[in-house]
Amino acid sequence: DVKVTQSSRYLVKRTGEKVFLECVQDMDHENMFWYRQDPGLGLRLIYFSYDVKMKEKGDIPEGYSVSREKKERFSLILESASTNQTSMYLCASSFGGATYEQYFGPGTRLTVT
Amino acid sequence: GENVEQHPSTLSVQEGDSAVIKCTYSDSASNYFPWYKQELGKRPQLIIDIRSNVGEKKDQRIAVTLNKTAKHFSLHITETQPEDSAVYFCAASGWGNNRLAFGKGNQVVVIP
């Protein structure tokens, strides 16, 4: 079974803090993704990575950065958290190419106060 | 880039009836159309997908149809059951080869 895990299920941070969300997959997938899920807005892609140290911006990259130093791990960084970044964050991974199934992690509910 | 729209946003059906969710896409070059299901409090999971060389695909009570000319594809759920209550996301592979464009999701509520 493919397993995608995220470092926290719930996280509460203060405005201005630097926040790290980590995602680990155990299936040797090339692609990894970070999405943000808000009611009525669906799944919005923040960043994705198709190889180690490679990254591409998604639809809403502002205020976020990512890091992929190892194939199995993809980190999302909020450089200076703001209240409008309060959301559910979902990580996903897949083999290379968009036509492969994406496997999602359980999500991290981030609250910025 | 690719833009995927889903209608209706919320669909309520009586248990045992059929449910149909329709999605439209903008990029005529898209060739892969998956559907993901997200139950309350759980992660999205792929339930069925279709490629542009096929017009219809079935898997037990669910089916997906594709109309490339009109650029729309639909999810059909027959004999709905309470466990079909969920948010359903359609998606399409548009520009590039590594990402999907997701729709905003449809809430399906099956009334017992």
gemmi code that builds the backbone of each chain (N, CA, C; Angstrom):
import gemmi

chains = {
    "A": [
        ("ASP", (0.833, -1.203, 0.000), (0.000, 0.000, 0.000), (0.868, 1.254, 0.000)),
        ("VAL", (0.482, 2.182, -0.840), (1.173, 3.463, -0.858), (0.870, 4.219, 0.420)),
        ("LYS", (1.891, 4.789, 1.005), (1.646, 5.571, 2.200), (2.233, 6.962, 2.015)),
        ("VAL", (1.379, 7.956, 2.212), (1.816, 9.344, 2.225), (1.479, 9.893, 3.599)),
        ("THR", (2.485, 10.356, 4.303), (2.264, 10.855, 5.654), (2.637, 12.326, 5.728)),
        ("GLN", (1.969, 13.032, 6.614), (2.258, 14.436, 6.850), (2.600, 14.615, 8.320)),
        ("SER", (3.469, 15.567, 8.588), (4.081, 15.673, 9.910), (3.087, 15.977, 11.018)),
        ("SER", (2.028, 16.706, 10.727), (1.061, 17.063, 11.760), (-0.351, 16.989, 11.192)),
        ("ARG", (-1.313, 16.602, 12.001), (-2.719, 16.677, 11.578), (-3.304, 18.054, 11.874)),
        ("TYR", (-2.878, 18.626, 13.007), (-3.349, 19.946, 13.403), (-2.150, 20.774, 13.851)),
        ("LEU", (-2.191, 22.051, 13.462), (-1.091, 22.941, 13.808), (-1.660, 24.323, 14.061)),
        ("VAL", (-1.219, 24.959, 15.145), (-1.627, 26.328, 15.438), (-0.373, 27.172, 15.535)),
        ("LYS", (-0.308, 28.222, 14.738), (0.853, 29.088, 14.717), (0.413, 30.547, 14.830)),
        ("ARG", (1.358, 31.375, 15.190), (1.067, 32.810, 15.311), (1.489, 33.542, 14.043)),
        ("THR", (0.821, 34.629, 13.782), (1.156, 35.490, 12.643), (2.637, 35.855, 12.688)),
        ("GLY", (3.290, 35.713, 11.535), (4.703, 36.059, 11.438), (5.663, 34.912, 11.678)),
        ("GLU", (5.177, 33.816, 12.219), (6.041, 32.664, 12.466), (6.407, 31.985, 11.145)),
        ("LYS", (7.549, 31.317, 11.139), (7.944, 30.475, 10.012), (7.399, 29.081, 10.280)),
        ("VAL", (6.718, 28.540, 9.307), (6.030, 27.266, 9.492), (6.545, 26.239, 8.476)),
        ("PHE", (6.825, 25.051, 8.961), (7.269, 23.953, 8.099), (6.228, 22.839, 8.125)),
        ("LEU", (5.766, 22.435, 6.957), (4.902, 21.272, 6.828), (5.675, 20.235, 6.022)),
        ("GLU", (5.733, 19.023, 6.576), (6.509, 17.981, 5.912), (5.622, 16.864, 5.395)),
        ("CYS", (6.054, 16.306, 4.291), (5.332, 15.215, 3.657), (6.340, 14.138, 3.264)),
        ("VAL", (6.010, 12.900, 3.565), (6.889, 11.785, 3.224), (6.074, 10.703, 2.518)),
        ("GLN", (6.631, 10.180, 1.418), (5.979, 9.064, 0.715), (6.961, 7.909, 0.603)),
        ("ASP", (6.399, 6.696, 0.587), (7.254, 5.509, 0.637), (7.208, 4.685, -0.636)),
        ("MET", (6.741, 5.271, -1.751), (6.581, 4.497, -2.980), (7.549, 4.901, -4.084)),
        ("ASP", (8.592, 5.641, -3.747), (9.592, 6.015, -4.745), (8.962, 6.828, -5.892)),
        ("HIS", (7.945, 7.627, -5.561), (7.283, 8.453, -6.572), (8.153, 9.625, -6.979)),
        ("GLU", (8.144, 9.931, -8.283), (8.900, 11.078, -8.769), (8.232, 12.404, -8.404)),
        ("ASN", (6.908, 12.424, -8.552), (6.175, 13.683, -8.366), (5.639, 13.830, -6.954)),
        ("MET", (5.722, 15.034, -6.438), (5.079, 15.350, -5.169), (4.431, 16.718, -5.283)),
        ("PHE", (3.315, 16.888, -4.568), (2.475, 18.073, -4.726), (2.050, 18.616, -3.358)),
        ("TRP", (1.889, 19.906, -3.282), (1.239, 20.532, -2.147), (0.004, 21.278, -2.645)),
        ("TYR", (-1.150, 20.949, -2.018), (-2.415, 21.601, -2.314), (-2.922, 22.297, -1.063)),
        ("ARG", (-3.748, 23.272, -1.323), (-4.478, 23.931, -0.252), (-5.967, 23.701, -0.532)),
        ("GLN", (-6.722, 23.320, 0.519), (-8.144, 23.048, 0.341), (-8.951, 23.974, 1.232)),
        ("ASP", (-9.788, 24.782, 0.614), (-10.684, 25.681, 1.326), (-12.106, 25.447, 0.837)),
        ("PRO", (-13.092, 25.606, 1.718), (-14.497, 25.363, 1.325), (-14.891, 26.175, 0.104)),
        ("GLY", (-15.453, 25.496, -0.877), (-15.926, 26.171, -2.080), (-14.853, 26.466, -3.109)),
        ("LEU", (-13.593, 26.260, -2.753), (-12.492, 26.567, -3.675), (-11.777, 25.318, -4.182)),
        ("GLY", (-12.148, 24.174, -3.671), (-11.572, 22.936, -4.171), (-10.121, 22.752, -3.768)),
        ("LEU", (-9.388, 22.054, -4.622), (-7.975, 21.759, -4.394), (-7.150, 22.706, -5.261)),
        ("ARG", (-6.418, 23.566, -4.617), (-5.592, 24.521, -5.365), (-4.121, 24.158, -5.188)),
        ("LEU", (-3.437, 24.053, -6.304), (-2.046, 23.629, -6.285), (-1.141, 24.791, -5.895)),
        ("ILE", (-0.303, 24.551, -4.893), (0.632, 25.583, -4.429), (1.963, 25.432, -5.157)),
        ("TYR", (2.558, 24.265, -5.032), (3.819, 23.933, -5.689), (3.818, 22.439, -5.992)),
        ("PHE", (4.622, 22.052, -6.970), (4.888, 20.641, -7.143), (6.346, 20.425, -7.529)),
        ("SER", (6.767, 19.199, -7.369), (8.153, 18.832, -7.648), (8.143, 17.545, -8.457)),
        ("TYR", (8.905, 17.519, -9.531), (8.960, 16.335, -10.377), (10.283, 15.589, -10.253)),
        ("ASP", (11.154, 16.087, -9.384), (12.422, 15.402, -9.141), (13.083, 16.069, -7.948)),
        ("VAL", (14.069, 15.418, -7.409), (14.813, 15.995, -6.279), (15.382, 17.345, -6.695)),
        ("LYS", (15.219, 18.310, -5.829), (15.693, 19.676, -6.011), (14.997, 20.424, -7.149)),
        ("MET", (14.008, 19.819, -7.784), (13.260, 20.495, -8.839), (11.891, 20.878, -8.315)),
        ("LYS", (11.423, 22.047, -8.695), (10.124, 22.503, -8.240), (9.507, 23.401, -9.297)),
        ("GLU", (8.187, 23.444, -9.276), (7.480, 24.370, -10.159), (6.339, 25.009, -9.389)),
        ("LYS", (6.079, 26.254, -9.691), (4.970, 26.949, -9.053), (3.642, 26.398, -9.566)),
        ("GLY", (2.695, 26.354, -8.649), (1.339, 26.006, -9.033), (0.522, 27.267, -9.245)),
        ("ASP", (-0.726, 27.215, -8.827), (-1.630, 28.340, -9.069), (-1.567, 29.429, -7.999)),
        ("ILE", (-1.160, 29.050, -6.786), (-1.161, 30.024, -5.680), (0.146, 29.943, -4.882)),
        ("PRO", (1.295, 30.214, -5.483), (2.568, 30.051, -4.775), (2.941, 31.201, -3.835)),
        ("GLU", (2.235, 32.314, -3.925), (2.634, 33.506, -3.154), (2.561, 33.216, -1.654)),
        ("GLY", (3.645, 33.546, -0.974), (3.710, 33.363, 0.465), (4.214, 31.994, 0.896)),
        ("TYR", (4.528, 31.150, -0.086), (4.991, 29.784, 0.195), (6.304, 29.509, -0.539)),
        ("SER", (7.078, 28.601, 0.013), (8.220, 28.045, -0.695), (8.253, 26.548, -0.405)),
        ("VAL", (9.068, 25.817, -1.135), (9.151, 24.370, -0.952), (10.599, 23.923, -1.001)),
        ("SER", (10.796, 22.716, -0.505), (12.123, 22.125, -0.517), (11.985, 20.635, -0.750)),
        ("ARG", (12.815, 20.116, -1.638), (12.850, 18.666, -1.866), (14.318, 18.245, -2.002)),
        ("GLU", (14.886, 17.882, -0.867), (16.283, 17.458, -0.813), (16.434, 15.956, -1.020)),
        ("LYS", (15.390, 15.215, -0.675), (15.384, 13.764, -0.880), (14.113, 13.390, -1.625)),
        ("LYS", (14.181, 12.300, -2.358), (13.059, 11.917, -3.216), (11.784, 11.682, -2.419)),
        ("GLU", (11.899, 11.154, -1.222), (10.707, 10.771, -0.477), (10.092, 11.910, 0.339)),
        ("ARG", (10.755, 13.041, 0.405), (10.318, 14.097, 1.324), (10.126, 15.418, 0.590)),
        ("PHE", (8.991, 16.070, 0.864), (8.675, 17.342, 0.224), (8.127, 18.272, 1.299)),
        ("SER", (8.798, 19.373, 1.491), (8.431, 20.291, 2.572), (7.801, 21.557, 2.009)),
        ("LEU", (6.778, 22.021, 2.701), (6.141, 23.303, 2.380), (6.498, 24.276, 3.493)),
        ("ILE", (6.950, 25.459, 3.104), (7.407, 26.455, 4.071), (6.582, 27.722, 3.927)),
        ("LEU", (6.043, 28.170, 5.046), (5.394, 29.472, 5.092), (6.394, 30.401, 5.764)),
        ("GLU", (6.991, 31.295, 4.991), (8.088, 32.119, 5.491), (7.651, 33.022, 6.631)),
        ("SER", (6.459, 33.573, 6.532), (5.917, 34.445, 7.569), (4.404, 34.261, 7.557)),
        ("ALA", (3.942, 33.381, 8.437), (2.541, 32.967, 8.378), (1.598, 34.157, 8.558)),
        ("SER", (0.511, 34.116, 7.801), (-0.519, 35.143, 7.932), (-1.866, 34.464, 8.126)),
        ("THR", (-2.825, 35.218, 8.646), (-4.124, 34.611, 8.967), (-4.827, 34.061, 7.727)),
        ("ASN", (-4.565, 34.643, 6.552), (-5.214, 34.143, 5.339), (-4.586, 32.849, 4.825)),
        ("GLN", (-3.590, 32.343, 5.545), (-3.033, 31.033, 5.224), (-3.616, 29.938, 6.111)),
        ("THR", (-4.560, 30.310, 6.943), (-5.309, 29.307, 7.698), (-6.082, 28.454, 6.715)),
        ("SER", (-5.830, 27.142, 6.744), (-6.410, 26.277, 5.722), (-6.064, 24.824, 6.016)),
        ("MET", (-6.617, 23.933, 5.164), (-6.208, 22.531, 5.155), (-5.161, 22.371, 4.059)),
        ("TYR", (-4.036, 21.764, 4.396), (-2.961, 21.544, 3.439), (-2.827, 20.049, 3.179)),
        ("LEU", (-2.899, 19.705, 1.903), (-2.814, 18.309, 1.494), (-1.584, 18.085, 0.632)),
        ("CYS", (-0.839, 17.064, 0.964), (0.291, 16.640, 0.160), (-0.144, 15.449, -0.680)),
        ("ALA", (0.453, 15.283, -1.848), (0.160, 14.127, -2.692), (1.436, 13.711, -3.419)),
        ("SER", (1.451, 12.465, -3.864), (2.580, 11.997, -4.661), (2.080, 11.090, -5.760)),
        ("SER", (2.881, 10.952, -6.801), (2.522, 10.067, -7.914), (3.783, 9.723, -8.683)),
        ("PHE", (3.678, 8.705, -9.518), (4.739, 8.455, -10.470), (4.764, 9.614, -11.474)),
        ("GLY", (5.806, 9.662, -12.280), (5.959, 10.769, -13.194), (4.857, 10.862, -14.217)),
        ("GLY", (4.403, 12.062, -14.523), (3.350, 12.260, -15.509), (2.008, 12.448, -14.857)),
        ("ALA", (1.187, 13.308, -15.452), (-0.110, 13.634, -14.848), (-1.107, 12.497, -14.961)),
        ("THR", (-0.834, 11.494, -15.771), (-1.816, 10.428, -15.962), (-1.685, 9.307, -14.940)),
        ("TYR", (-0.836, 9.498, -13.954), (-0.726, 8.526, -12.869), (-1.534, 8.987, -11.665)),
        ("GLU", (-2.074, 8.038, -10.935), (-2.875, 8.334, -9.761), (-2.074, 9.133, -8.741)),
        ("GLN", (-2.733, 10.136, -8.177), (-2.127, 10.883, -7.079), (-2.631, 10.299, -5.770)),
        ("TYR", (-1.684, 10.042, -4.884), (-2.007, 9.515, -3.554), (-1.844, 10.657, -2.554)),
        ("PHE", (-2.900, 10.893, -1.816), (-2.917, 12.029, -0.907), (-2.560, 11.618, 0.519)),
        ("GLY", (-1.965, 12.565, 1.226), (-1.757, 12.403, 2.648), (-3.027, 12.759, 3.415)),
        ("PRO", (-3.014, 12.611, 4.734), (-4.214, 12.858, 5.541), (-4.547, 14.335, 5.727)),
        ("GLY", (-3.612, 15.200, 5.394), (-3.862, 16.633, 5.527), (-3.362, 17.210, 6.844)),
        ("THR", (-3.024, 18.485, 6.809), (-2.670, 19.251, 8.009), (-3.601, 20.444, 8.082)),
        ("ARG", (-4.336, 20.518, 9.175), (-5.208, 21.676, 9.404), (-4.393, 22.729, 10.124)),
        ("LEU", (-4.033, 23.788, 9.407), (-3.218, 24.858, 9.960), (-4.105, 26.039, 10.327)),
        ("THR", (-3.947, 26.501, 11.552), (-4.625, 27.708, 12.008), (-3.568, 28.740, 12.364)),
        ("VAL", (-3.682, 29.921, 11.776), (-2.754, 31.015, 12.073), (-3.531, 32.098, 12.824)),
        ("THR", (-3.073, 32.378, 14.024), (-3.808, 33.355, 14.857), (-3.030, 34.653, 14.994)),
    ],
    "B": [
        ("GLY", (-3.931, 28.417, -19.191), (-3.863, 27.039, -18.757), (-5.224, 26.389, -18.702)),
        ("GLU", (-5.226, 25.142, -18.308), (-6.473, 24.372, -18.242), (-7.381, 24.911, -17.139)),
        ("ASN", (-8.673, 24.966, -17.438), (-9.673, 25.391, -16.471), (-10.779, 24.342, -16.451)),
        ("VAL", (-11.064, 23.819, -15.273), (-12.077, 22.771, -15.139), (-13.201, 23.292, -14.251)),
        ("GLU", (-14.430, 23.162, -14.733), (-15.583, 23.608, -13.955), (-16.536, 22.440, -13.703)),
        ("GLN", (-17.103, 22.432, -12.510), (-18.034, 21.369, -12.111), (-19.406, 21.946, -11.815)),
        ("HIS", (-20.464, 21.205, -12.211), (-21.836, 21.606, -11.925), (-22.673, 20.365, -11.642)),
        ("PRO", (-23.617, 20.404, -10.748), (-23.891, 21.495, -9.795), (-22.917, 21.436, -8.626)),
        ("SER", (-22.894, 22.422, -7.780), (-21.970, 22.390, -6.654), (-22.439, 21.436, -5.571)),
        ("THR", (-23.751, 21.316, -5.398), (-24.310, 20.387, -4.416), (-25.430, 19.609, -5.072)),
        ("LEU", (-25.447, 18.311, -4.800), (-26.460, 17.443, -5.383), (-27.007, 16.531, -4.302)),
        ("SER", (-28.328, 16.583, -4.104), (-28.979, 15.691, -3.146), (-29.814, 14.678, -3.911)),
        ("VAL", (-29.660, 13.417, -3.556), (-30.412, 12.359, -4.230), (-30.970, 11.392, -3.200)),
        ("GLN", (-32.097, 10.780, -3.524), (-32.664, 9.739, -2.675), (-31.853, 8.456, -2.868)),
        ("GLU", (-31.678, 7.754, -1.788), (-30.977, 6.478, -1.855), (-31.630, 5.580, -2.907)),
        ("GLY", (-30.781, 5.006, -3.741), (-31.278, 4.149, -4.811), (-31.411, 4.846, -6.153)),
        ("ASP", (-31.484, 6.188, -6.127), (-31.546, 6.941, -7.378), (-30.150, 7.094, -7.957)),
        ("SER", (-30.099, 7.668, -9.160), (-28.822, 7.915, -9.818), (-28.378, 9.355, -9.598)),
        ("ALA", (-27.075, 9.558, -9.621), (-26.492, 10.895, -9.515), (-25.568, 11.112, -10.699)),
        ("VAL", (-25.624, 12.311, -11.250), (-24.761, 12.658, -12.378), (-24.086, 13.987, -12.087)),
        ("ILE", (-22.778, 14.012, -12.224), (-22.011, 15.238, -12.050), (-21.291, 15.507, -13.364)),
        ("LYS", (-21.374, 16.750, -13.816), (-20.779, 17.098, -15.104), (-19.629, 18.082, -14.909)),
        ("CYS", (-18.585, 17.883, -15.677), (-17.448, 18.804, -15.673), (-17.146, 19.254, -17.092)),
        ("THR", (-16.746, 20.486, -17.222), (-16.284, 20.995, -18.506), (-14.827, 21.399, -18.381)),
        ("TYR", (-14.098, 21.282, -19.476), (-12.700, 21.674, -19.478), (-12.438, 22.586, -20.666)),
        ("SER", (-11.329, 23.302, -20.602), (-11.093, 24.323, -21.614), (-10.037, 23.949, -22.640)),
        ("ASP", (-9.077, 23.123, -22.251), (-7.946, 22.830, -23.124), (-8.228, 21.595, -23.976)),
        ("SER", (-8.386, 21.779, -25.254), (-8.710, 20.667, -26.141), (-7.585, 19.637, -26.218)),
        ("ALA", (-6.393, 20.000, -25.732), (-5.271, 19.058, -25.737), (-5.299, 18.119, -24.537)),
        ("SER", (-6.172, 18.362, -23.563), (-6.247, 17.476, -22.396), (-6.649, 16.078, -22.826)),
        ("ASN", (-6.017, 15.087, -22.198), (-6.276, 13.715, -22.636), (-6.476, 12.734, -21.492)),
        ("TYR", (-6.550, 13.244, -20.284), (-6.718, 12.352, -19.124), (-7.651, 13.011, -18.134)),
        ("PHE", (-8.683, 12.258, -17.675), (-9.747, 12.857, -16.867), (-10.082, 11.921, -15.695)),
        ("PRO", (-9.492, 12.186, -14.531), (-9.787, 11.350, -13.362), (-10.863, 11.969, -12.480)),
        ("TRP", (-11.463, 11.130, -11.660), (-12.411, 11.571, -10.645), (-11.901, 11.098, -9.278)),
        ("TYR", (-11.890, 12.025, -8.315), (-11.476, 11.721, -6.953), (-12.661, 11.905, -6.019)),
        ("LYS", (-12.729, 11.042, -5.024), (-13.799, 11.099, -4.027), (-13.184, 11.413, -2.675)),
        ("GLN", (-13.781, 12.362, -1.968), (-13.295, 12.705, -0.631), (-14.444, 12.605, 0.352)),
        ("GLU", (-14.405, 11.594, 1.185), (-15.401, 11.463, 2.251), (-15.043, 12.430, 3.366)),
        ("LEU", (-16.024, 12.742, 4.175), (-15.849, 13.729, 5.233), (-14.691, 13.355, 6.152)),
        ("GLY", (-13.739, 14.261, 6.294), (-12.612, 14.045, 7.186), (-11.538, 13.129, 6.648)),
        ("LYS", (-11.671, 12.731, 5.379), (-10.684, 11.800, 4.819), (-9.967, 12.429, 3.624)),
        ("ARG", (-8.984, 11.721, 3.137), (-8.210, 12.228, 2.016), (-8.882, 11.896, 0.683)),
        ("PRO", (-8.676, 12.696, -0.352), (-9.212, 12.354, -1.681), (-8.591, 11.056, -2.192)),
        ("GLN", (-9.418, 10.267, -2.875), (-8.929, 9.024, -3.467), (-9.496, 8.887, -4.872)),
        ("LEU", (-8.666, 8.387, -5.766), (-9.087, 8.160, -7.140), (-10.135, 7.047, -7.188)),
        ("ILE", (-11.258, 7.309, -7.888), (-12.275, 6.274, -8.008), (-12.414, 5.755, -9.436)),
        ("ILE", (-12.162, 6.597, -10.405), (-12.250, 6.179, -11.792), (-11.585, 7.231, -12.657)),
        ("ASP", (-11.075, 6.810, -13.807), (-10.492, 7.781, -14.727), (-10.771, 7.342, -16.161)),
        ("ILE", (-10.610, 8.277, -17.080), (-10.854, 7.974, -18.486), (-9.842, 8.731, -19.324)),
        ("ARG", (-9.443, 8.112, -20.409), (-8.507, 8.761, -21.326), (-9.243, 9.126, -22.602)),
        ("SER", (-8.644, 10.028, -23.363), (-9.389, 10.635, -24.468), (-9.644, 9.687, -25.634)),
        ("ASN", (-9.044, 8.521, -25.617), (-9.303, 7.578, -26.699), (-10.477, 6.650, -26.382)),
        ("VAL", (-11.149, 6.921, -25.249), (-12.275, 6.102, -24.809), (-13.458, 7.017, -24.537)),
        ("GLY", (-14.673, 6.601, -24.900), (-15.842, 7.443, -24.683), (-16.550, 7.175, -23.368)),
        ("GLU", (-16.392, 5.946, -22.846), (-17.084, 5.592, -21.619), (-16.299, 4.506, -20.896)),
        ("LYS", (-16.376, 4.560, -19.568), (-15.712, 3.538, -18.754), (-16.585, 3.263, -17.545)),
        ("LYS", (-16.744, 1.987, -17.203), (-17.598, 1.615, -16.064), (-16.816, 0.794, -15.054)),
        ("ASP", (-17.198, 0.966, -13.794), (-16.643, 0.148, -12.721), (-17.746, -0.035, -11.697)),
        ("GLN", (-18.427, -1.144, -11.781), (-19.553, -1.470, -10.901), (-20.620, -0.384, -10.991)),
        ("ARG", (-20.884, 0.351, -9.929), (-21.972, 1.337, -9.960), (-21.553, 2.703, -10.480)),
        ("ILE", (-20.303, 2.891, -10.786), (-19.879, 4.189, -11.285), (-19.414, 4.087, -12.737)),
        ("ALA", (-19.617, 5.167, -13.454), (-19.203, 5.228, -14.849), (-18.807, 6.667, -15.163)),
        ("VAL", (-17.947, 6.801, -16.126), (-17.565, 8.135, -16.597), (-17.713, 8.159, -18.101)),
        ("THR", (-18.272, 9.255, -18.612), (-18.413, 9.437, -20.049), (-17.658, 10.684, -20.464)),
        ("LEU", (-17.164, 10.682, -21.673), (-16.364, 11.793, -22.180), (-16.891, 12.217, -23.531)),
        ("ASN", (-17.106, 13.507, -23.687), (-17.485, 14.086, -24.977), (-16.398, 15.088, -25.349)),
        ("LYS", (-15.485, 14.665, -26.184), (-14.350, 15.514, -26.535), (-14.772, 16.719, -27.372)),
        ("THR", (-15.768, 16.539, -28.197), (-16.216, 17.641, -29.049), (-16.741, 18.789, -28.209)),
        ("ALA", (-17.563, 18.440, -27.226), (-18.150, 19.458, -26.355), (-17.246, 19.802, -25.180)),
        ("LYS", (-16.177, 19.071, -25.022), (-15.224, 19.253, -23.924), (-15.916, 19.147, -22.570)),
        ("HIS", (-16.628, 18.068, -22.382), (-17.165, 17.811, -21.059), (-17.136, 16.310, -20.765)),
        ("PHE", (-17.098, 15.992, -19.487), (-17.110, 14.611, -19.037), (-17.945, 14.524, -17.766)),
        ("SER", (-18.542, 13.394, -17.553), (-19.514, 13.250, -16.479), (-19.273, 11.979, -15.678)),
        ("LEU", (-19.592, 12.070, -14.403), (-19.558, 10.915, -13.496), (-20.991, 10.480, -13.234)),
        ("HIS", (-21.253, 9.209, -13.407), (-22.576, 8.656, -13.175), (-22.485, 7.640, -12.042)),
        ("ILE", (-23.317, 7.826, -11.032), (-23.393, 6.858, -9.936), (-24.804, 6.292, -9.936)),
        ("THR", (-24.925, 4.998, -10.102), (-26.251, 4.362, -10.092), (-26.510, 3.709, -8.735)),
        ("GLU", (-27.787, 3.516, -8.439), (-28.212, 2.857, -7.186), (-27.454, 3.438, -5.994)),
        ("THR", (-27.558, 4.741, -5.818), (-26.761, 5.420, -4.791), (-27.030, 4.851, -3.397)),
        ("GLN", (-25.966, 4.856, -2.609), (-26.007, 4.352, -1.240), (-25.457, 5.428, -0.311)),
        ("PRO", (-25.760, 5.371, 0.978), (-25.271, 6.398, 1.905), (-23.757, 6.607, 1.844)),
        ("GLU", (-23.009, 5.541, 1.587), (-21.543, 5.678, 1.528), (-21.063, 6.418, 0.284)),
        ("ASP", (-21.987, 6.728, -0.627), (-21.627, 7.554, -1.781), (-21.624, 9.040, -1.430)),
        ("SER", (-22.140, 9.385, -0.251), (-22.131, 10.781, 0.182), (-20.684, 11.229, 0.363)),
        ("ALA", (-20.295, 12.261, -0.369), (-18.902, 12.713, -0.362), (-18.779, 13.939, -1.254)),
        ("VAL", (-17.580, 14.493, -1.297), (-17.248, 15.511, -2.288), (-16.506, 14.812, -3.422)),
        ("TYR", (-16.913, 15.095, -4.632), (-16.297, 14.495, -5.810), (-15.593, 15.586, -6.610)),
        ("PHE", (-14.324, 15.333, -6.912), (-13.525, 16.274, -7.699), (-13.231, 15.665, -9.065)),
        ("CYS", (-13.485, 16.435, -10.113), (-13.019, 16.022, -11.427), (-11.720, 16.764, -11.720)),
        ("ALA", (-10.960, 16.264, -12.664), (-9.694, 16.887, -13.016), (-9.366, 16.576, -14.460)),
        ("ALA", (-8.424, 17.327, -14.999), (-7.963, 17.102, -16.366), (-6.478, 17.403, -16.416)),
        ("SER", (-5.792, 16.676, -17.272), (-4.383, 16.993, -17.485), (-4.326, 17.948, -18.653)),
        ("GLY", (-3.797, 19.133, -18.354), (-3.734, 20.186, -19.357), (-2.322, 20.396, -19.848)),
        ("TRP", (-1.862, 21.621, -19.675), (-0.512, 21.943, -20.157), (0.536, 21.220, -19.330)),
        ("GLY", (1.655, 20.900, -19.921), (2.700, 20.166, -19.221), (2.251, 18.733, -18.999)),
        ("ASN", (3.068, 17.963, -18.382), (2.756, 16.555, -18.184), (2.762, 16.130, -16.728)),
        ("ASN", (2.924, 17.022, -15.798), (3.106, 16.599, -14.425), (2.023, 17.052, -13.459)),
        ("ARG", (1.058, 17.811, -13.905), (0.066, 18.284, -12.960), (-1.335, 18.093, -13.504)),
        ("LEU", (-2.290, 18.087, -12.565), (-3.707, 18.035, -12.906), (-4.349, 19.379, -12.586)),
        ("ALA", (-5.375, 19.730, -13.364), (-6.216, 20.871, -13.015), (-7.497, 20.309, -12.410)),
        ("PHE", (-7.758, 20.630, -11.152), (-8.934, 20.119, -10.461), (-10.093, 21.101, -10.569)),
        ("GLY", (-11.312, 20.552, -10.597), (-12.498, 21.368, -10.415), (-12.690, 21.668, -8.943)),
        ("LYS", (-13.699, 22.472, -8.624), (-13.879, 22.906, -7.243), (-14.613, 21.894, -6.387)),
        ("GLY", (-15.130, 20.853, -6.996), (-15.761, 19.790, -6.220), (-17.274, 19.884, -6.184)),
        ("ASN", (-17.905, 18.730, -6.091), (-19.361, 18.631, -5.938), (-19.662, 17.864, -4.664)),
        ("GLN", (-20.528, 18.443, -3.838), (-20.990, 17.730, -2.649), (-22.193, 16.879, -3.048)),
        ("VAL", (-22.085, 15.583, -2.871), (-23.210, 14.678, -3.129), (-23.736, 14.185, -1.795)),
        ("VAL", (-25.032, 14.364, -1.588), (-25.677, 13.916, -0.361), (-26.722, 12.876, -0.742)),
        ("VAL", (-26.563, 11.684, -0.210), (-27.536, 10.613, -0.460), (-28.463, 10.541, 0.744)),
        ("ILE", (-29.741, 10.766, 0.484), (-30.742, 10.811, 1.552), (-31.328, 9.412, 1.740)),
        ("PRO", (-31.208, 8.856, 2.949), (-31.706, 7.483, 3.169), (-33.226, 7.413, 3.062)),
    ],
}
model = gemmi.Model(1)
for chain_id, residues in chains.items():
    chain = gemmi.Chain(chain_id)
    for i, (resn, *xyz) in enumerate(residues, 1):
        res = gemmi.Residue()
        res.name, res.seqid = resn, gemmi.SeqId(i, " ")
        for name, pos in zip(("N", "CA", "C"), xyz):
            atom = gemmi.Atom()
            atom.name, atom.element = name, gemmi.Element(name[0])
            atom.pos, atom.b_iso = gemmi.Position(*pos), 0.0
            res.add_atom(atom)
        chain.add_residue(res)
    model.add_chain(chain)
structure = gemmi.Structure()
structure.add_model(model)
structure.setup_entities()
